[in-house]
């Protein structure tokens, strides 16, 4: 029928379908999405304003490119983001458009936070943490026009943690061991500060400049602690990051609900403070963390085994955190023979974590 025309809704359904189909084995899908988007713009310019693309249309094309993980996929995502920004800036600054807006309408929408998040995804897939960070910095530079949300912060934090893991595999693009974990913590701390600012604004009865409810996902704390424990970095910065992350987690809406956070922080401390000049600091730190773990009821077999001379390690050969020092610390903390109060493990999840046993502190038997 001559009077039946496809609207933006019909086009977006098709674009969304293409975006879901896009992957590494279908590199041609984004090209089909781009062709459809160009057709929508052409239809709108020919007078069918109902077919004019909206931000959902552009986001679907960007998503399709990001999912292909091609070497140029992130560049194509940024191309469409820049086109949205450029067209709208030109439209706003052109005096001709201001005098006669109806003669030259703009059919390219402004980007939103989801647009930026999809571009961040594309850079994340290519392990480019610095470009992921650039996107959230760019959003901050829009003076409130596009405000980063929880997803934005989560992506930049995970991107830096992924970069640290790539460092361990010899594939990191930026910095030295431990630097990427520091960057991840800085962005988590920034998110916590904005969450606090937003809470203060709401408490004062004002809306503030932040949109939506900001706050970290529970696993972001755990991810930073785990990565700091697993990285080969042994500098003081790792202990600083681990300690600040741990105490920020305890003060957050999502305090530790298992022994893992305590165990990872213990692992970080034993790694960083392994040298003989840190004997006093290490003993004080381990004792304090052990007491905190017991007060919170999360003393587990896994935590005890990290200290155990027969299950822990690696140990220094002659001085510092040696086999003998490990044995001495365990005797001071748990007694000889070892004794574990049931209250120390009262909050462990049944079936998932095991309370400590005396066998955690004795030599492994050969099968």
PLY file of the C-alpha trace (Angstrom):
ply
format ascii 1.0
element vertex 367
property float x
property float y
property float z
element edge 366
property int vertex1
property int vertex2
end_header
0.00 0.00 0.00
1.32 3.39 -0.97
0.15 4.96 2.29
2.00 2.45 4.51
5.49 3.52 5.60
7.95 1.90 7.98
8.52 3.97 11.10
11.54 4.26 13.35
10.03 1.55 15.59
10.06 -1.05 12.81
13.57 -0.08 11.79
14.81 -0.26 15.38
13.40 -3.76 15.80
15.44 -4.86 12.81
18.54 -2.99 13.99
18.26 -4.55 17.45
18.01 -7.97 15.84
21.15 -7.34 13.81
22.96 -6.16 16.97
22.08 -9.39 18.79
23.30 -11.48 15.85
26.63 -9.67 15.58
29.69 -11.58 16.78
33.22 -12.47 15.74
31.93 -14.99 13.20
29.54 -12.48 11.56
31.72 -9.45 10.78
29.36 -8.30 8.01
26.42 -7.65 10.36
27.54 -4.11 11.36
27.79 -3.17 7.67
24.17 -4.19 7.16
23.21 -2.19 10.25
25.01 0.88 8.91
23.26 0.54 5.56
19.87 0.41 7.27
20.73 3.48 9.37
21.75 5.41 6.26
18.42 4.43 4.67
16.54 5.79 7.70
18.35 9.13 7.46
17.63 9.29 3.72
13.93 8.54 4.28
13.74 11.28 6.89
15.44 13.79 4.60
12.95 12.87 1.83
10.05 13.84 4.07
9.25 10.70 6.07
10.05 12.14 9.50
8.54 9.07 11.18
11.50 7.05 9.91
14.10 9.42 11.37
16.58 7.47 13.52
16.67 8.04 17.26
19.39 7.33 19.78
18.27 3.69 19.99
19.00 3.32 16.26
22.54 4.64 16.58
23.18 2.61 19.73
22.17 -0.58 17.93
24.73 0.07 15.18
27.43 0.83 17.77
26.54 -2.33 19.68
26.79 -4.42 16.50
30.30 -3.13 15.83
31.41 -3.69 19.43
30.27 -7.30 19.44
32.37 -8.24 16.41
35.65 -7.55 18.31
37.37 -6.63 15.05
40.59 -4.57 15.13
38.61 -1.59 13.78
35.38 -2.20 15.70
36.08 0.35 18.45
37.09 2.95 15.84
33.79 2.44 14.02
31.91 2.79 17.29
33.69 6.07 17.95
32.98 7.21 14.39
29.25 7.04 15.03
29.59 8.64 18.45
31.59 11.53 16.91
29.02 11.88 14.13
26.24 12.30 16.71
28.26 14.92 18.60
29.45 16.73 15.48
26.04 16.96 13.81
24.38 18.29 16.93
27.13 20.80 17.66
26.96 22.07 14.08
23.20 22.30 14.28
23.33 24.25 17.54
26.04 26.66 16.37
24.76 27.35 12.88
22.94 30.68 12.74
21.01 29.59 9.69
19.42 26.75 11.64
18.53 29.12 14.44
16.69 31.46 12.09
15.03 28.79 9.98
14.99 25.51 11.92
12.25 23.93 9.83
14.12 24.22 6.54
17.14 22.13 7.64
16.12 19.73 10.42
18.74 17.56 12.07
17.94 13.86 11.93
20.95 12.77 14.03
20.14 12.48 17.76
22.38 13.40 20.66
24.32 10.57 22.33
23.24 9.40 25.77
25.05 7.53 28.52
24.21 4.19 26.89
25.94 5.35 23.70
29.14 6.01 25.63
28.82 2.74 27.55
28.59 0.79 24.29
31.72 2.50 22.98
33.42 1.64 26.29
32.38 -1.98 25.73
34.04 -1.99 22.32
37.33 -0.71 23.75
37.06 -3.19 26.63
36.74 -6.08 24.17
40.03 -4.95 22.61
41.68 -4.66 26.06
42.24 -0.90 25.72
41.67 0.30 29.28
42.98 3.81 28.60
40.35 4.43 25.91
37.64 3.05 28.18
38.76 5.60 30.75
38.80 8.36 28.12
35.09 7.80 27.49
34.08 8.32 31.12
36.33 11.39 31.35
34.66 12.73 28.20
31.23 12.25 29.76
32.37 14.21 32.80
33.44 16.98 30.44
29.95 17.47 28.99
28.90 19.61 31.98
26.01 17.37 32.89
24.67 16.72 29.37
25.74 13.08 29.63
26.33 11.82 33.16
28.18 8.52 33.75
26.14 5.93 35.61
26.96 2.82 37.65
27.52 0.82 34.47
30.07 3.38 33.23
32.11 3.18 36.43
31.87 -0.60 36.49
33.23 -0.82 32.96
36.27 1.39 33.60
37.09 -0.45 36.84
36.85 -3.86 35.16
38.86 -2.60 32.19
41.81 -1.68 34.43
41.58 -4.97 36.32
41.56 -6.82 33.02
44.64 -4.83 32.00
46.40 -5.96 35.18
45.60 -9.58 34.37
46.92 -9.03 30.86
50.12 -7.74 32.47
50.47 -11.14 34.13
50.06 -12.77 30.71
52.54 -10.38 29.12
49.87 -8.61 27.06
49.24 -5.38 28.99
49.34 -2.12 27.06
49.99 0.33 29.88
52.20 0.77 32.92
53.95 -1.52 35.37
52.60 -4.38 37.52
50.15 -2.99 40.04
49.51 0.32 38.28
46.29 -0.87 36.67
44.94 -2.10 40.03
45.66 1.37 41.44
43.68 2.92 38.58
40.79 0.56 39.28
40.76 1.55 42.96
40.86 5.28 42.09
37.72 4.92 39.99
35.98 2.88 42.68
36.89 5.55 45.21
35.54 8.22 42.83
32.27 6.31 42.58
32.05 6.05 46.38
32.66 9.79 46.70
29.89 10.55 44.20
27.58 8.16 46.01
28.26 10.06 49.23
27.74 13.41 47.50
24.47 12.20 46.06
23.36 11.01 49.50
24.21 14.41 50.95
22.23 16.15 48.22
19.21 13.93 48.81
19.52 14.47 52.54
19.40 18.22 52.00
16.27 17.91 49.90
18.01 18.82 46.64
18.33 16.85 43.44
22.00 17.66 42.94
23.76 17.32 39.60
23.79 13.51 39.51
21.10 11.53 37.77
20.06 8.09 38.95
21.23 6.28 42.04
24.99 5.86 42.11
26.72 3.10 44.02
29.18 0.27 43.39
28.19 -3.28 42.59
29.15 -5.68 45.42
31.61 -7.65 43.30
33.74 -4.61 42.41
35.34 -4.64 45.87
36.03 -8.36 45.64
37.43 -8.07 42.12
39.97 -5.44 43.16
41.04 -7.43 46.23
41.39 -10.65 44.25
43.37 -9.00 41.46
45.68 -7.24 43.95
46.32 -10.62 45.58
46.97 -12.42 42.29
49.19 -9.84 40.59
52.95 -10.19 40.76
53.22 -6.59 42.02
54.69 -6.53 45.53
54.96 -2.79 46.20
53.48 -0.88 49.12
50.86 0.47 46.73
49.28 -2.98 46.59
48.87 -3.11 50.36
47.44 0.42 50.29
44.95 -0.52 47.58
44.01 -3.76 49.35
43.53 -2.12 52.76
41.51 0.82 51.42
39.33 -1.46 49.31
38.72 -3.80 52.24
37.69 -1.06 54.66
35.62 0.71 52.02
33.83 -2.58 51.46
33.12 -2.96 55.18
31.73 0.59 55.31
29.59 0.13 52.19
26.07 -1.20 51.72
27.65 -4.54 50.79
30.03 -5.59 53.59
31.89 -8.93 53.27
29.58 -11.93 53.42
32.31 -14.57 53.28
35.93 -15.13 54.27
37.26 -14.32 50.80
37.87 -10.59 51.34
39.84 -11.33 54.55
41.82 -14.08 52.84
42.75 -11.93 49.84
43.86 -9.06 52.08
45.96 -11.52 54.10
47.53 -12.80 50.90
48.37 -9.23 49.82
49.94 -8.42 53.20
52.08 -11.58 53.29
53.31 -10.83 49.78
54.11 -7.15 50.31
55.49 -7.48 53.86
57.55 -10.62 53.29
60.97 -9.02 53.81
62.76 -9.17 57.21
62.60 -5.39 57.72
58.82 -5.72 57.77
58.69 -8.43 60.45
57.06 -6.16 63.04
54.60 -4.58 60.61
53.66 -7.97 59.19
53.02 -9.48 62.61
50.90 -6.51 63.70
48.96 -6.47 60.43
48.27 -10.22 60.48
47.23 -10.14 64.14
44.89 -7.19 63.58
43.31 -8.79 60.50
42.92 -12.12 62.32
41.16 -10.40 65.24
38.85 -8.52 62.83
38.06 -11.75 61.00
37.17 -13.48 64.28
35.02 -10.57 65.46
33.09 -10.68 62.19
32.71 -14.47 62.40
34.45 -15.30 59.12
37.48 -17.31 60.19
37.68 -20.14 57.66
39.91 -23.03 56.78
41.04 -21.10 53.71
42.18 -18.12 55.83
44.07 -20.35 58.28
45.76 -22.29 55.48
47.17 -19.04 54.05
49.07 -18.69 57.33
49.90 -22.37 57.69
53.55 -23.36 57.22
52.38 -26.51 55.42
49.74 -25.00 53.12
50.76 -21.34 52.81
53.72 -19.77 51.04
55.70 -18.98 49.08
58.14 -18.42 51.93
61.42 -16.56 52.11
64.48 -18.79 52.44
66.38 -17.41 55.44
64.72 -14.25 56.80
61.36 -12.52 56.73
58.22 -14.57 56.08
59.85 -17.97 56.41
58.48 -21.41 57.21
59.63 -21.01 60.83
58.07 -17.54 61.14
54.77 -18.88 59.76
54.80 -21.65 62.34
55.56 -19.15 65.13
52.69 -16.84 64.12
50.22 -19.72 63.91
51.17 -20.89 67.41
50.66 -17.35 68.76
47.27 -16.92 67.08
45.77 -20.40 67.42
47.69 -21.98 70.30
49.61 -25.21 70.46
47.73 -27.47 70.03
45.49 -25.21 67.90
42.05 -24.30 69.19
39.33 -22.50 67.22
36.33 -20.97 68.96
33.08 -21.70 67.11
32.10 -18.02 67.36
35.04 -17.14 65.12
33.31 -18.92 62.23
29.68 -18.25 63.09
28.87 -16.38 59.85
30.37 -18.82 57.36
27.90 -20.11 54.78
27.12 -23.74 55.41
28.21 -25.99 52.58
30.24 -23.26 50.87
32.98 -22.50 53.40
34.55 -24.71 56.03
35.51 -23.72 59.59
39.20 -24.20 60.40
40.42 -27.53 61.65
43.64 -28.54 63.46
44.61 -30.44 60.30
44.98 -27.07 58.52
48.13 -26.51 60.58
49.81 -29.89 60.27
51.95 -31.40 57.56
50.12 -32.82 54.55
49.97 -36.57 54.51
51.17 -38.38 51.42
48.56 -40.51 49.72
0 1
1 2
2 3
3 4
4 5
5 6
6 7
7 8
8 9
9 10
10 11
11 12
12 13
13 14
14 15
15 16
16 17
17 18
18 19
19 20
20 21
21 22
22 23
23 24
24 25
25 26
26 27
27 28
28 29
29 30
30 31
31 32
32 33
33 34
34 35
35 36
36 37
37 38
38 39
39 40
40 41
41 42
42 43
43 44
44 45
45 46
46 47
47 48
48 49
49 50
50 51
51 52
52 53
53 54
54 55
55 56
56 57
57 58
58 59
59 60
60 61
61 62
62 63
63 64
64 65
65 66
66 67
67 68
68 69
69 70
70 71
71 72
72 73
73 74
74 75
75 76
76 77
77 78
78 79
79 80
80 81
81 82
82 83
83 84
84 85
85 86
86 87
87 88
88 89
89 90
90 91
91 92
92 93
93 94
94 95
95 96
96 97
97 98
98 99
99 100
100 101
101 102
102 103
103 104
104 105
105 106
106 107
107 108
108 109
109 110
110 111
111 112
112 113
113 114
114 115
115 116
116 117
117 118
118 119
119 120
120 121
121 122
122 123
123 124
124 125
125 126
126 127
127 128
128 129
129 130
130 131
131 132
132 133
133 134
134 135
135 136
136 137
137 138
138 139
139 140
140 141
141 142
142 143
143 144
144 145
145 146
146 147
147 148
148 149
149 150
150 151
151 152
152 153
153 154
154 155
155 156
156 157
157 158
158 159
159 160
160 161
161 162
162 163
163 164
164 165
165 166
166 167
167 168
168 169
169 170
170 171
171 172
172 173
173 174
174 175
175 176
176 177
177 178
178 179
179 180
180 181
181 182
182 183
183 184
184 185
185 186
186 187
187 188
188 189
189 190
190 191
191 192
192 193
193 194
194 195
195 196
196 197
197 198
198 199
199 200
200 201
201 202
202 203
203 204
204 205
205 206
206 207
207 208
208 209
209 210
210 211
211 212
212 213
213 214
214 215
215 216
216 217
217 218
218 219
219 220
220 221
221 222
222 223
223 224
224 225
225 226
226 227
227 228
228 229
229 230
230 231
231 232
232 233
233 234
234 235
235 236
236 237
237 238
238 239
239 240
240 241
241 242
242 243
243 244
244 245
245 246
246 247
247 248
248 249
249 250
250 251
251 252
252 253
253 254
254 255
255 256
256 257
257 258
258 259
259 260
260 261
261 262
262 263
263 264
264 265
265 266
266 267
267 268
268 269
269 270
270 271
271 272
272 273
273 274
274 275
275 276
276 277
277 278
278 279
279 280
280 281
281 282
282 283
283 284
284 285
285 286
286 287
287 288
288 289
289 290
290 291
291 292
292 293
293 294
294 295
295 296
296 297
297 298
298 299
299 300
300 301
301 302
302 303
303 304
304 305
305 306
306 307
307 308
308 309
309 310
310 311
311 312
312 313
313 314
314 315
315 316
316 317
317 318
318 319
319 320
320 321
321 322
322 323
323 324
324 325
325 326
326 327
327 328
328 329
329 330
330 331
331 332
332 333
333 334
334 335
335 336
336 337
337 338
338 339
339 340
340 341
341 342
342 343
343 344
344 345
345 346
346 347
347 348
348 349
349 350
350 351
351 352
352 353
353 354
354 355
355 356
356 357
357 358
358 359
359 360
360 361
361 362
362 363
363 364
364 365
365 366
